[in-house]
Amino acid sequence: MVVVTDRGGNDTVPARAIAGRLFVVGCARSGTTLLQSLLAAHPAVLSFPETSVFGRLLSGGVMRSFRVETPVRGMTAAEVDRSALGSVHRRTQLAYRRTAGLLDKLGRRDLEGILPIRSKSMAQFADGFIGVLDRLALDQGKSWWVEKSPENVRFVREILELVPGAKFINIVRDGRQNVTALYDMARKYPDRFWVKYRDLDEAIEHWNVCIRHTRRLLGIAQVLVVRYERLVSETEAVLEEVCGFAGLPFRRDMIDRRAETASRLMTAREPWKADVLAPMRSSPEDRFNEVFTADQRAYIDARLERIDF
């Protein structure tokens, strides 16, 4: 049995006690929070605010071991090793701070001892982080947890190598509507990170990149692709499919309890998520024609990738 230990070497929880480790990913404003709140409404599932931990750990390229086999021109082997170890240290420290921030929000700083203070590899830190999420779930009598960070759509293959039993639900929204939603965020929150999407090219390219990542994941057994439009219009049927994929018994009250659950998944610094608290629409909202001029609509249509899956 695999056992997670804290920094003092004390056993904490058996990793196999968790029935499911689920990740919700996709383009920003594609419905990831809606899907997260539906899953988290299940009595056997725990979820929490976005962590972005794997984004800090894996951004800037593929995972690197703290050992480097290929010398870099002009550097000795020892210098290459030190440089790589430094990269791992910087990334794991960023991920450590994100995890500590999450635990602080949840009032569980006692679990910080599960995290390695200085990690020698990405895998070592990931083991500690997953141990924290397992403990958070098991301490509340939950057998599944859901981590929702949309950006993880870029790192699915890497996370699958790091997290035993991980499964991903990748939500995809119509490109025109997704670009509209990103552009709307830039207008409503010009002082936040959304402002970059005031540039239409930025909004279009962000959606395109996410679709390219999704396309590369097709055929991977641990990845389920869900269309946002179906989730909204055929909620019960889609949620049954998602639960079946996750190995989670479907419950009709997941839909009824969604808004109540969603309020616990948001922070005061994320006012743009408030729309998930509203009653669900019976059909997807269409603001593309309302927000953009005819020339802008033509430009967006010409540049968007085609969903061919």
N, C-alpha and C positions, 0 to 999 in steps of 0.2 A: 504494500500500500504506500502510495506517495504521501508524504507528510510535509506540511509547510511549517517551518520553524521561525521563531523570531530571532533578533540579534543575539539574545542570550543563549540560543541553542535549545530553547524550550519548544516542544511540540505545540502547535496551535490547532489546525483543523486538517483532517485528511482531505486531500484535493479531490478524491473520487466521491466525496459526499455530495458534490454539486452535480445535479442532473443535466444542467444545460448552461452554456456560456454563449450568450447571443449578442451580436453586434448589429446595430442598425446604421446603415451608411447611405450616402447619396449626395447629390448636389445640395448646397444650401438652399433653403426655401422650397424643397421638393416634397415635404410632408414627413420628414424624419421624426419630428416631435409628435405629430399625430399618431404615427405608427408606434412610437415608443410608449406613448400614454395608453394606447389600447392594450399593448402587451403588459405594461406595468399594472394595469387594472386587474390582472389575474392574481388571485390570492397566493399563488405559489411563486410569484415573480417579484424580484426587487429591481428597481432602477433608481437612477440618481441623476443630478445635473451633469451636463457634458463634462467630460474629463480632459479631452484633447491630449491625454498622456502619450498615446502612441504617435501622435503628430509631432510632439517634442522629441520623442525617442528616435523616430525613423525619418524625419524630414531631411532633405538634402541628398537623397540617394538611397541605395539599398543598404541593408544592414551590413555593418562591418564588425568582424571579430576584433578583439583587442590585439590579436596577432596578425601581422601582415606578411604574406609569403613573397609578394613581388616587390623588389626594391624600387625606390623612386630615384630617378637620376639625380646625382649630386648629394644623396643622403646615404649615410651608412645604415646597415640593417638595424642597429640600435636606435638611431635617430628616427627611422620609419616606425619602429615599434612604439617609441615614446609619443610620436605624433598621433598614431592611431589610438593609443590609450587615452591621450588627451581629448580626442574627439569623442570617444565613448564616455569619458568622465563628464564633459560638458553636456552631452545629450542626456545622460542619466540624471545629472543634477537638475536640469530643467524639468525632466519628468518627475523627479522627486518632489520638487517644489509644487508642481501641479497636483500631485497626489496628496501632499500635505495640506494644500488649500482645500481640496475636496473633503478631506477628513475633518478639517476645521469647520467647514460649513455644516457637516453632518453631526458635529459634536462627538467625533470618534478619534481624537488625536491619540488615544491609547493604542490604536492599531499601527501607528507610525513605526513601532519597533519591528514590524514584519519586513519593512523595506530595508534593503542593504544601503548603508550610508555611502560607501564607495563601491560601485559595481565594476567588475572586470570585464563585463560583456553586456550586450543588450539583453541576452537571454537571462542573465542573473537578475537584472532589474525587473524584467517582465515577470519572472517567477514570483518576485516579491509583490508586485502590483496585483497580479491575479490572486495571490494569497489574500491580499487586503479585500478585494471584491468578494471572494468566497466567504471570508469571515463576516463581512457586512451582511451578506445574504443569509448565511446559516444562523447568525445571531438573532435574526428576526424570523426564524423558522421557514425561510424560503429555500427552494431547491434550484431555482433558475435565477440568473440575473441578466439584465439588458444594459449594455453600454452603448450609448448613442453619441457618436461624434461624427458628423457627416464627412469630414475630411478623411476618415479612415478608408474611404473608397479607394484611396491611392495606395493603401498598404495591406490590402486583404491577403495577398500571398505571403507577405512577411509575417503578419499576425498569425496566420494559420500554422506557420512553423513554430511560433512562440507559445501559442495557447492551446493546450490539449482540449479537444472536443469543441473548439470554436465553430460557430455557425453564423453566417452573415445574411441579413435581409437587406438587399440593395433596392431602394425605392427610386423609381424614375418618373419624372413629371414631364408633360409636354413641353418642348423647348421654348415655344413662344410664351407660354404662361409662366414658366420658370424664370425666363429673362425678365419678364414684366415684374415679377415679384422681387427680383434682385434690384431692379431699377427703382421700384417703389421704396425699398428699404433705404436706398441712397438719398432719396428725396425726404423721407421722414426722419432719418437719423444722420444728418450730414456731419455730425461731430463724432461718429463712430466708424469702425472699420468698414461699414457698408458703403462709405462714400465713394470708394473706388469704382463701384458699379454704376455710378452716374455716367461713366464712360461706357457706352453701349458695347464697344469692342471687348471691354473687360468682362462684362456680364455674359456676352455671347461665348467668349472663349472659356470662361469658367464652366458653363454648362457643357460645352463641347468636350472639354478635357474629362469631365466626369463621365460622359457617355463613352468616350474611348476606353476609360478604365473599366466601365461596366461590360463593354463588348469583350474585353480580354478575359473577363471572369466567366463568360458563358461556358457551360459544360462542367464547371467545378461543382462537385456534389455538395460541398458545404456552403454553397451560395444560392440563394433564392432571389430572383428578380421580381419585383412587384410594381405594377403601374399605379401611380397615385390616383388616376382617374377611376380605375376599378375599385380601389380602396374606398373612395368616397361614395361611389354609386352602388357598389355591391359589397358593402362593408362586412356583413356576416360571412358571405361566401369566401371572400379573400382572407378574412381573419381565420377561418377554419383551415384554409390552405397553409397559412403561416404557422399556425399551431401544430398542424400535422408535420410540417417540415422541422419544427423545433422539438418535436416529441412532447409537446405540452397539451394536456387535455383542453379542448375548446370549451369555453363557458360563455353563454349569451350575455351575462351581466358584465362582461369586459367592456361591451359597448356602452352600457348604461352608466358605468362607473368611470368612464374615460376622463371627463372634465374634472371630476374630483381628484383623480390621480394626477392629472397634468399639472395642477397647481403646486404639487410637491416636487416637480421636476424642473421648475424654473427658478431663477434667481432674480433679485430686484434689478440687476444690471441687464436683464434680457426682456425688456418690455415688448419687443417685437413678437414674442411667443404668445402673447395674450390671446391672439386669434384662435388658438387651439382650445380655449375655454368656452368658445361660443358653440351653440348647437351645430351639429354636423349638417352640411348641405346634402341634398339628395343628388346633386350633380356638381361637377367641378365649376368653379368660378371662372368666367372669361373676361379679363380686363385688357387683353392685348389690344383690341380695337379702340378701347376707351383711352388708354394711356398714350399710345403712339400715333404719330401722323402716318399718312399713307406711304410717304417716302421712307420713314423709319421702319414701318412694317415690311416693306419690300426688301430693305437692306438686311433686316434680321432674318427673314425667310431665306434669303440667298446665302447667308453665311452659316446657318445652323446645320449641324450634322444631321443625317437622317437616321432615325431609329429603325433599324432593319432586323430587329429581333423581337 
